[in-house]
Amino acid sequence: MSERNVVSGSAMLTGFLQTGAIKNDRKLFDEMPDRNVSSWNSIITGYCGSGLMREARYLFDRIGGFKNLVSLMVVISWNAHQTLDHTKGACSHVTK
């Protein structure tokens, strides 16, 4: 796949992500013969945004040389968000 096609594929991933079509996102990602950091970050962001942290972490662990600061920040920020949401529910009785 040429660089242009990798960029186009990453843009399509982002489009599916914005519609909440995570299954389509993953299918497209899996069918991409070549991936770049943008495509990896798009699919990880999609899983994080859908609350599918286990799947996001699975992909994050398999990025290899494509991992960058954005990849790390996406996973950390969504994990923190998930933790805060769970903490609010668990501690709601304290504030009553």
PyMOL commands that set and color helices and strands:
alter all, ss='L'
color gray80, all
select helices_A, chain A and resi 3-19+22-31+37-49+53-61+64-66+69-91
alter helices_A, ss='H'
color red, helices_A
deselect
rebuild
show_as cartoon
